Amino acid sequence: MAWLAVVISHKVNGVSELHSRLMVESLFAEFARIFPMRFTNVTNGVTPRRWLALANPPLSKVLDENIGRTWRTDLSQLKELEQHIDYPTVNQAVRQAKLENKQRLANYIGQQLNVVVNPKALFDVQIKRIHEYKRQLMNVLHVIARYNRIKADPDAEWGAAGQYLRRESRFGLLHGQAYYSSH
């Protein structure tokens, strides 16, 4: 069926550079020689600058105020931010934008899931397809190990200078129906 799809399709997309290369060099190598212009590599189609501008308005505002709006059409302009790296007001503005976003997410999670989230905590979020041999399992084991350490010694001084780093661990996992181990 995959061969038939390649023959009758206008374009064949590998989604990632790795998958595109595998299609062209191995899986569909013969078809790639016959129809070289048919094979493409288009990811999600959203540019990082558009994603940043739309998904993170508070940070976009900080960038606009400090390096201008040209980064919105030329991502390489973000390099201009290096000039401001030692400016306390810029660093504070970036931290504030980050906190505003985390507060928005905490509010959303609270409203949708009735779960309280500390916006000042480190957000440890992993959203991927689940496989027992990938990093999700190591991350889950790390969360369990941290929990067990805290339960075993709740009065210990965790982290630098006795400051316990609050961490909100969240997982958004997908699994394939045929992938039995993920159920």
N, C-alpha and C positions, 0 to 999 in steps of 0.2 A: 504494500500500500504506500509506503514511503517513496518508493521509486516512482509509482504512478503520480503521486503528489508533486514530485520534482518535475516530471515530464509535462504535466498540465498547468503548472503554476507559472505566474509571471515573475515572481521573486521567491527566493528561499532565504529565510533569515535565521541566523544562528544565535541571536539575542546577545551573546557575549563574544568577545574576541576569540576566546579559547574554543567555544562551541563552533564558531564559524570556521576556524582553522581545522578543527577535527572533521567537519563536514566536507570541506574542500580537499583535505589531504587523505582522508581515509574512507569515511562512510559513503560519500557520494563523489569520490575522486573522478570516476569516469564521466559522470554527468557534469562535473565542474569543468572538465576539459571540453566537453561538447557545448555547454551553456555557461561560459565563464561570467557573463554579465548578470546572470540570474542570481548568483549567490551574493548576499549582502550581510552586513553586520550593523544592525541598528538596535541600540539598547532600548531604554524606556521612552526615548524621544523627548524628554524634558531636559533642557540645559541646566547645568548647576546654577547659573545666574538667575534663571527664571524660578527655579525651585527655591533658592534662597530668598528672592524678592517676595514670592507669594507665601511661602511656608513660614517665614521668619520676619514679619514686618518690623518688630522692635530692633533686631540686629541690622536690617536693611537701612533703617533710619540712622543708626549710629554710623554705618558705612557712608551713607550719603552726606552726612554732616562733616565727616572727617576726610574723606578722599574724593568726594563728588559722586555724581551719578554714572560716570563712564563705565564702572564695573558692571553695570546692568547690561551692557552690550559687548564688553570686552573683559572677560574674567581675569585676564592677566593683570588688570589694573588693581586687583586685590593686593598685589605686591607693594603698592603704595602705603598700605597699612603698616608696614615695617617701620616707617618713619615715625609712627606714633606709639611704638611699643613701650617706651618709657614714660609716656604721659599718663599720670594717675587719673586724670579726668576721663580719658578715653578708656582705660582699663575698667574704671568704675562703670562707665556707660555700657560696656560689653557685659560686665557681670550683671548689671541691672536688667539688660535685655534678656539674658539667660534666665534670670529669676522670674521675669514676667512670663516667659514661655513655659517654664516649669510650673508656675502657678496656674496658668491656663490649662495645662495638661492635668494637674492635680484636681482642679475644679471639674473638668470633664470626667475624669475617672470617678470622682466622688458622685457626680450626678448620674452617670450611666451604670456604674457597678456598685455603688454604695460602699466604696472602699476609701479609707482615709490615706492620703499620700502626703508625705512631708516634702514640700517643694524645695527645701534647703538641703535635702539629701542628695547623694550621688545617685543618678538614675542609671542603672545597669540594665539595659534593654537589649534583648536579642530576638529578632524576628526572622525566622528562616524555616526552610523545610526541615523536618526532624529526621535525623538518622542517628542510630546509636553509636556510630563510629566517628561522629563529627564533634565539633566544639560544644554543642548544646549539652551533651552529657557531661563534659568536664565542667561546664558552668553550673549545671544543676548540682553536681557533686561538691563544687566549691561553696555554693549557697548552703548546702547541708552541713558541710564542715564548719563554716562560720557560725551557723546556728548552734551546732553542738558545742563549739568553744564558748560561746556566750552563755549558753545554758549551764555549762559545767563551771564557769567562773564569771558570773554576772558583774562582779565588782572589780574585775581586772581593768587595768588602764590600757585600753585598746587604742592603738595608733600613736602618732608622735605627740609628745608632751601630754599624754593622758587624754588626748582628745579622741573620742570614739567617732569614727567616720560613719555617719548614718548612710545606709545604702538601701535603695528601693530596687529590688530585682524583679524584673518582669520578663515574661516569655510570651511571644506570639508565635505559635508553632503550627506548621501545616504538615499534613501527612497524606501520603498516597493511599488509596483504598487497598491496593494490592500489596502495600508494604506492611506486612503483618506485625513486625516488631514495633512499629510506631503506635499501635493501638493500645 
